[in-house]
Amino acid sequence: MYIGIAVCGAPWIRMFWDENPLFAHNPTLASIAANGAVRGLVSGLGLLNLWIAFRDAMGKGKGGEPAKKGRDKREGFRVAARGIDSDSK
């Protein structure tokens, strides 16, 4: 959620955007970054990140149903490993 807030506000804060050393060393990149549409696009990505983070915090998964918790991510690996072992025998 903090990344979303930072990305949303950074293009509009002079210290982070206009006085950025990366832009100072690359004039072409600086002229692209100075465009209002680019700033809006970056802010939009920040808003999208905030929306997704808020939705996750509220416990909503895909389709508005509560997110499934407690599933072991290694479970898929175990199933795949068993399939490889059974094919090789």
C-alpha positions as CSV (number, residue, x, y, z in Angstrom):
1,M,0.0,0.0,0.0
2,Y,2.9,2.3,0.8
3,I,4.3,1.8,-2.7
4,G,1.0,2.9,-4.2
5,I,1.0,6.1,-2.2
6,A,4.6,6.9,-3.2
7,V,4.0,6.2,-6.9
8,C,0.8,8.2,-6.8
9,G,2.5,11.3,-5.4
10,A,6.1,11.2,-6.6
11,P,5.4,12.7,-10.1
12,W,3.9,15.8,-8.5
13,I,6.6,16.4,-5.9
14,R,9.4,18.6,-7.3
15,M,12.1,17.0,-5.2
16,F,11.3,13.4,-6.4
17,W,10.5,14.1,-10.0
18,D,11.9,17.4,-11.4
19,E,15.2,17.2,-9.5
20,N,15.8,13.5,-9.9
21,P,19.5,12.7,-10.7
22,L,18.5,10.1,-13.2
23,F,16.6,12.7,-15.2
24,A,19.5,15.2,-14.8
25,H,21.9,12.8,-16.5
26,N,19.6,11.9,-19.3
27,P,17.9,14.9,-21.0
28,T,15.8,12.7,-23.3
29,L,14.3,10.9,-20.3
30,A,13.8,14.2,-18.5
31,S,11.8,15.6,-21.4
32,I,9.6,12.5,-21.5
33,A,9.1,12.5,-17.7
34,A,8.2,16.2,-17.8
35,N,5.2,15.4,-20.0
36,G,1.9,15.7,-18.0
37,A,0.6,12.5,-19.6
38,V,3.5,10.5,-18.3
39,R,3.0,11.9,-14.8
40,G,-0.7,11.0,-15.0
41,L,0.1,7.5,-16.2
42,V,2.5,7.0,-13.3
43,S,0.0,8.3,-10.8
44,G,-2.7,6.1,-12.4
45,L,-0.4,3.1,-11.8
46,G,-0.1,4.2,-8.1
47,L,-3.9,4.4,-7.8
48,L,-4.3,1.0,-9.4
49,N,-1.8,-0.4,-6.8
50,L,-3.7,1.3,-4.0
51,W,-7.0,-0.2,-5.3
52,I,-5.6,-3.7,-5.5
53,A,-4.0,-3.4,-2.0
54,F,-7.2,-2.1,-0.5
55,R,-9.2,-4.9,-2.1
56,D,-6.7,-7.5,-0.8
57,A,-6.9,-5.9,2.7
58,M,-10.7,-6.2,2.7
59,G,-10.3,-9.9,1.9
60,K,-11.9,-9.9,-1.5
61,G,-10.5,-12.4,-4.0
62,K,-11.4,-12.8,-7.7
63,G,-15.1,-12.3,-8.4
64,G,-15.8,-10.6,-5.1
65,E,-15.6,-13.8,-3.1
66,P,-13.4,-14.0,0.0
67,A,-9.8,-14.9,-0.7
68,K,-8.9,-18.5,0.1
69,K,-6.3,-18.6,2.8
70,G,-4.1,-21.3,4.1
71,R,-3.3,-22.9,0.8
72,D,0.3,-24.2,0.8
73,K,2.1,-22.8,-2.3
74,R,4.4,-25.8,-2.3
75,E,1.4,-28.1,-2.8
76,G,1.5,-27.6,-6.6
77,F,5.2,-28.4,-6.6
78,R,4.6,-31.6,-4.6
79,V,1.9,-32.7,-7.1
80,A,4.2,-31.9,-10.0
81,A,7.1,-33.7,-8.4
82,R,4.9,-36.8,-7.9
83,G,3.9,-36.7,-11.5
84,I,7.5,-36.6,-12.7
85,D,8.5,-39.4,-10.4
86,S,5.6,-41.6,-11.5
87,D,6.3,-41.0,-15.2
88,S,10.0,-41.9,-14.9
89,K,9.3,-45.3,-13.2
